Amino acid sequence: MTVLLREVSADEADIRLDRWLRRHYPDLTQGVIQKLCRTGQLRVDSARVEAATRLAPGQIIRIPPLPSPPPAEVVAPPPIDPKLRAEVERLILYQDAQIVVLNKPSGLPTQGGPGISRHLDGMLRALATTPADKPRLVHRLDRDTSGVIVVARSPGVAAKLAASFRSRAVQKTYWAVVKGRPVPVEGRVELALSRGDPSFSKSRAARVTVAEEGDADAAHAITDYRTLDHAARKLAWLELQPLTGRTHQLRVHCLSLGAPILGDSAYGEWRETGNTALVEGLSEQLHLHARRLSFPHPKGGTLIVEADLPPHMAETFRDLGFTAPAAAPPQWR
């Protein structure tokens, strides 16, 4: 075996070295990659690198002789179920050669996990022409949160979009129906969050709470909010814009305003009469919807995509007399 020199393509910009290697050499383990970096056998532009180094187009990767992988049985991927393909295609709000933007239904997990066999990530294979080009998740939405979610068609595009999310170049707008009416009716919540004590709620889903002074794992969190409409002082329709992306940030920040999100059984306050986030006669599903996403497109310009309300929120809007405009077609700026 000989040393190989491979050039990073434009589509692979900003991808981590270890992920680039696993894409081109899927039998390499993380341990082997780290050893090759540590011993200087793997180099980028002749320089020693770490496994987490992010690559740039045109860089030259030195690939040393690699261990031979064990012979593997070739297994053909299962055929795509036409019903699954049709189901995923109904969720598409926008697509091109680089990205797909979907309207995730409430109740559908973004990724798999213990006890989860059906999730958006697994469904994305229905959009692939080969197993290698299955679209990749770039960000997440909670299982019970509906709305706009963007996926990438290649690792390079995924890396670029992930960098945009990390740099806060992405503007996220959510709609929520909350129990109560915040005072003041618009403003900013700037409260650090930390992993909560399980006793915080009767629901195990409540994993996050407002951080106390001195909490070692406190994470800075900022949310701008504004009241778009209200039903007396009992319920309100809020527009939420998270400036940070912490787990359950919007749910905890709304609770801090004394206005838990309707249907949020995990973060509603428990009293003698039950959970304050539930209202008799209205859906018990979470009323939190990713309405709009504005983000830099990998090929240039800014793309803005909106998603209509899920059925349970649309029904609640009708019951409360809230009038929501239809989602605008995708726009470029």
NORJOJO-V978882 format. One record per residue. N is the residue number from 1. RES is the residue in three letters. PHI is phi in whole degrees, -180 to 180 (NA if undefined). D_FIRST is the distance of its C-alpha to the first C-alpha in Angstrom with 1 decimal. Layout:
n,res,phi,d_first
N,RES,PHI,D_FIRST
N,RES,PHI,D_FIRST
This chain:
n,res,phi,d_first
1,MET,NA,0.0
2,THR,-121,3.8
3,VAL,-74,7.1
4,LEU,-112,9.2
5,LEU,-117,13.0
6,ARG,-124,15.2
7,GLU,-94,19.0
8,VAL,-77,21.4
9,SER,-81,23.8
10,ALA,-62,27.6
11,ASP,-72,27.8
12,GLU,-103,25.5
13,ALA,-61,27.8
14,ASP,73,28.8
15,ILE,-79,26.4
16,ARG,-68,25.0
17,LEU,-59,21.4
18,ASP,-65,21.0
19,ARG,-71,22.6
20,TRP,-61,20.5
21,LEU,-65,17.3
22,ARG,-69,19.0
23,ARG,-70,20.0
24,HIS,-89,16.6
25,TYR,-133,14.8
26,PRO,-62,17.8
27,ASP,-85,16.3
28,LEU,-72,15.8
29,THR,-89,18.9
30,GLN,-62,21.0
31,GLY,-63,20.7
32,VAL,-66,16.9
33,ILE,-60,17.4
34,GLN,-65,20.3
35,LYS,-66,18.5
36,LEU,-63,15.7
37,CYS,-71,18.7
38,ARG,-63,20.7
39,THR,-88,18.3
40,GLY,79,17.8
41,GLN,-76,14.0
42,LEU,-91,15.0
43,ARG,-138,17.3
44,VAL,-124,19.6
45,ASP,52,20.9
46,SER,71,19.6
47,ALA,-103,21.8
48,ARG,-66,21.3
49,VAL,-142,22.3
50,GLU,-104,23.4
51,ALA,-62,22.5
52,ALA,-88,25.8
53,THR,-59,25.4
54,ARG,-92,26.6
55,LEU,-95,24.9
56,ALA,-124,26.7
57,PRO,-57,26.1
58,GLY,90,24.3
59,GLN,-68,22.4
60,ILE,-108,18.8
61,ILE,-101,16.4
62,ARG,-87,13.4
63,ILE,-106,10.7
64,PRO,-76,8.5
65,PRO,-56,5.5
66,LEU,-107,7.9
67,PRO,-62,9.5
68,SER,-72,9.8
69,PRO,-74,13.3
70,PRO,-67,16.1
71,PRO,-60,17.3
72,ALA,-116,20.0
73,GLU,-75,23.2
74,VAL,-80,23.8
75,VAL,-118,27.1
76,ALA,-69,28.9
77,PRO,-64,30.5
78,PRO,-64,34.3
79,PRO,-65,36.4
80,ILE,-78,38.1
81,ASP,-69,41.7
82,PRO,-57,44.0
83,LYS,-67,46.4
84,LEU,-65,43.7
85,ARG,-59,42.6
86,ALA,-64,46.3
87,GLU,-64,46.9
88,VAL,-68,44.1
89,GLU,-63,45.2
90,ARG,-68,48.7
91,LEU,-86,47.4
92,ILE,-72,45.9
93,LEU,-100,47.8
94,TYR,-162,45.5
95,GLN,-155,42.1
96,ASP,-151,40.1
97,ALA,-71,36.5
98,GLN,-105,35.5
99,ILE,-139,37.7
100,VAL,-133,40.1
101,VAL,-114,43.2
102,LEU,-121,44.9
103,ASN,-106,48.2
104,LYS,-70,47.3
105,PRO,-72,50.1
106,SER,-66,51.7
107,GLY,94,50.7
108,LEU,-96,47.2
109,PRO,-64,44.5
110,THR,-73,41.8
111,GLN,-131,39.2
112,GLY,-79,39.0
113,GLY,178,39.9
114,PRO,-56,41.8
115,GLY,78,44.1
116,ILE,-110,43.0
117,SER,-108,41.6
118,ARG,-116,42.8
119,HIS,-153,41.7
120,LEU,-61,41.0
121,ASP,-57,37.2
122,GLY,-69,37.0
123,MET,-71,39.3
124,LEU,-65,37.2
125,ARG,-63,34.9
126,ALA,-68,37.9
127,LEU,-98,37.2
128,ALA,-92,33.6
129,THR,-90,32.7
130,THR,-139,29.3
131,PRO,-57,28.3
132,ALA,-75,25.9
133,ASP,-109,28.8
134,LYS,-61,31.4
135,PRO,-56,33.4
136,ARG,-115,32.9
137,LEU,-65,35.7
138,VAL,-113,36.5
139,HIS,-145,39.6
140,ARG,-130,41.8
141,LEU,-129,45.3
142,ASP,-57,47.1
143,ARG,-51,47.7
144,ASP,-91,51.4
145,THR,-92,51.0
146,SER,-100,51.0
147,GLY,120,50.1
148,VAL,-70,47.6
149,ILE,-142,43.9
150,VAL,-110,41.1
151,VAL,-127,37.6
152,ALA,-105,34.6
153,ARG,-89,32.8
154,SER,-152,29.4
155,PRO,-61,27.7
156,GLY,-63,28.4
157,VAL,-66,32.1
158,ALA,-60,32.3
159,ALA,-65,31.2
160,LYS,-63,33.8
161,LEU,-67,36.5
162,ALA,-60,35.7
163,ALA,-64,36.1
164,SER,-64,39.4
165,PHE,-66,40.7
166,ARG,-66,39.7
167,SER,-88,41.5
168,ARG,65,44.6
169,ALA,-79,44.5
170,VAL,-98,45.2
171,GLN,-106,48.9
172,LYS,-112,49.6
173,THR,-125,53.1
174,TYR,-115,54.3
175,TRP,-112,57.6
176,ALA,-143,59.2
177,VAL,-104,62.5
178,VAL,-119,63.7
179,LYS,-87,66.6
180,GLY,110,69.0
181,ARG,-132,69.2
182,PRO,-61,67.5
183,VAL,-129,69.7
184,PRO,-69,69.2
185,VAL,-74,68.2
186,GLU,-149,65.3
187,GLY,163,63.3
188,ARG,-131,60.2
189,VAL,-105,59.1
190,GLU,-129,57.1
191,LEU,-131,56.5
192,ALA,-68,53.5
193,LEU,-120,52.1
194,SER,-147,50.7
195,ARG,-64,49.8
196,GLY,-88,53.2
197,ASP,-73,54.8
198,PRO,-56,54.9
199,SER,-76,58.7
200,PHE,-59,58.7
201,SER,-146,59.2
202,LYS,-73,60.0
203,SER,-104,56.8
204,ARG,-68,53.5
205,ALA,-72,52.0
206,ALA,-81,53.7
207,ARG,-105,50.9
208,VAL,-128,51.9
209,THR,-145,55.0
210,VAL,-65,56.4
211,ALA,-71,55.1
212,GLU,-96,57.6
213,GLU,-57,57.8
214,GLY,94,55.4
215,ASP,-62,53.0
216,ALA,-69,49.6
217,ASP,-101,47.7
218,ALA,-61,50.1
219,ALA,-123,48.5
220,HIS,-59,50.4
221,ALA,-144,51.4
222,ILE,-133,53.6
223,THR,-136,55.2
224,ASP,-92,57.7
225,TYR,-138,60.1
226,ARG,-153,63.1
227,THR,-85,65.6
228,LEU,-92,65.8
229,ASP,-167,68.6
230,HIS,-153,70.4
231,ALA,-113,72.7
232,ALA,53,75.4
233,ARG,-113,73.8
234,LYS,-91,72.2
235,LEU,-143,69.0
236,ALA,-144,67.2
237,TRP,-104,64.5
238,LEU,-111,62.1
239,GLU,-102,59.5
240,LEU,-120,56.7
241,GLN,-128,54.2
242,PRO,-74,51.7
243,LEU,-92,50.5
244,THR,-128,48.1
245,GLY,-124,46.0
246,ARG,-85,46.9
247,THR,-58,46.9
248,HIS,57,50.4
249,GLN,-57,51.6
250,LEU,-65,54.1
251,ARG,-66,55.5
252,VAL,-74,56.2
253,HIS,-67,57.5
254,CYS,-64,59.9
255,LEU,-60,61.1
256,SER,-66,61.8
257,LEU,-83,64.1
258,GLY,77,66.1
259,ALA,-138,64.8
260,PRO,-62,62.2
261,ILE,-68,60.4
262,LEU,-56,62.3
263,GLY,84,60.8
264,ASP,-84,58.6
265,SER,-67,59.5
266,ALA,-79,56.9
267,TYR,-114,58.4
268,GLY,-70,62.0
269,GLU,-76,64.5
270,TRP,-94,66.1
271,ARG,-130,69.9
272,GLU,-62,72.6
273,THR,-86,72.6
274,GLY,116,68.8
275,ASN,-82,65.9
276,THR,-70,67.0
277,ALA,-87,64.2
278,LEU,-108,65.6
279,VAL,-129,68.6
280,GLU,-60,70.7
281,GLY,93,70.6
282,LEU,-115,67.3
283,SER,-56,63.8
284,GLU,-89,62.1
285,GLN,-74,58.7
286,LEU,-63,57.2
287,HIS,-99,58.5
288,LEU,-135,55.6
289,HIS,-136,54.0
290,ALA,-77,51.3
291,ARG,-74,53.5
292,ARG,-144,51.6
293,LEU,-132,48.3
294,SER,-119,48.0
295,PHE,-150,44.5
296,PRO,-68,42.5
297,HIS,-76,40.7
298,PRO,-56,37.1
299,LYS,-95,38.2
300,GLY,113,41.2
301,GLY,80,44.8
302,THR,-115,46.1
303,LEU,-107,46.4
304,ILE,-119,49.3
305,VAL,-128,49.4
306,GLU,-119,52.2
307,ALA,-130,52.7
308,ASP,-68,56.0
309,LEU,-64,57.3
310,PRO,-71,56.4
311,PRO,-55,59.3
312,HIS,-68,60.6
313,MET,-74,60.8
314,ALA,-61,62.4
315,GLU,-66,65.0
316,THR,-64,65.7
317,PHE,-59,66.1
318,ARG,-64,68.7
319,ASP,-64,70.5
320,LEU,-94,70.7
321,GLY,80,71.5
322,PHE,-81,68.4
323,THR,-112,67.5
324,ALA,-102,63.8
325,PRO,-66,62.8
326,ALA,-65,60.4
327,ALA,-61,56.8
328,ALA,-76,56.4
329,PRO,-61,53.9
330,PRO,-53,50.6
331,GLN,-124,51.4
332,TRP,-112,49.5
333,ARG,-134,50.4
